[in-house]
Amino acid sequence: MVSFKLLAVASCCTFFARISWRQPGWLKALAALSVCCFSSVSAWAAEGFIAAGPVGGSDIRSALLPPPGLYGAIIGAYTTYNEVDDGSGRPIASLDAVHLDAVTAGGALLYVPNVQIFGGSIGLMGFANVAQDCGQVVSAFPSRCISGFADPYVEVNWARFFGHLRPSREPRAFPIAEGFAIDFGLGAVLPVGRYDPSIRATNGITVGNNTLDIAPSVALTYTTPALLADGTEFSAKIYYNVYRTNPATHYHSGSLVDVDFAITEHIGRFQIGASGTYLQQVASDEVNGVTVAPDGNKMKALVLGPVVNYDMPEYGATIKVKTLMPVVIENAAKAKAIILTIAKKLY
């Protein structure tokens, strides 16, 4: 059965980071901006960032691992950005031509061995994708594109379910995991994707980020008894992102708390509801050990949108679509995204 963890994590690596919204090409606020951007390619500097997790973020069933086996997923995402806001949530006037588009396609694998540790299961996950980012942020530099392999993401998890499986009201649907589940994980974004500091500086786009991100995480999922339909599910996963310094720019992003969440209803083969991501940077950005003026470039963001999942037990597969829209944005770009995920048990 593929109805659990893989679909939750294979939806797309933070909307903010790699289009990931966790996706490559996510533009953070400017670290500096020259009065005259015609003077040189490096007249202003933009620094992107990554948030751990799959492309699009975690959402439903985030603390549930499936039965032992190998599971795979294919993922597609489109994200567009038309505004970059400062620390007060207002558009940065100096960026007079913001329009960025990013397309991502990739795959994920999840292996759950047939072993139990302290009553829980182990999951080994990996995500890899290719991306094309296009656009510009100032009229002085025309729109350009960059494409290639993005930074891969790997994660190891331990998860335990405290509840029971019960049949759905729809006989052909997956059973409902009623009760409470918890998941502890450790993930890493590996800085091996294509990275070009020149095009990032002029156009604010990149596929790789050239920054190692280590992120411990904890996830919780609770599904109620059948009240409205087959049961209401509450899921959340919290990542704590710790970054190394970008060796090309000497830019060090401050640690970031990333909360992915969803509230959904199981209705036969469908699972429908709302999902979102909240990001809060808890430490200031630095360049060569000096805090970035005026506010440390601390970013904050809240994005929300609907999520619809459809299970296909006869194929051991699921398909999920979700969209994300900006609600609160500070020191970051406003992004709109749509993410499609198809997951299946391989053996």
Protein Blocks (a to p, Z undefined) as FASTA:
>chain_A
ZZlmmmmmmnopcfblpanlpaehiacddfbdcfblmlpmklpccdddddeddehiaaeh
klbccdedddddddddddddfbdcdfkopacfklmcgccddddddddddddddbdeehia
cdddddddddddeddfbfklccdddedddddddddddddddddddddfblkbccddedjd
ddddddddddfbccdfklmmmnopafbeoiacdddddddddddddfklnopcdddddddd
dddddfklopacdddddddddddddehjbccdddddddddfbdcdeehiacdfklopacd
dddddddddddfknopacdddddddfbdghiacdddddddddddfZZ
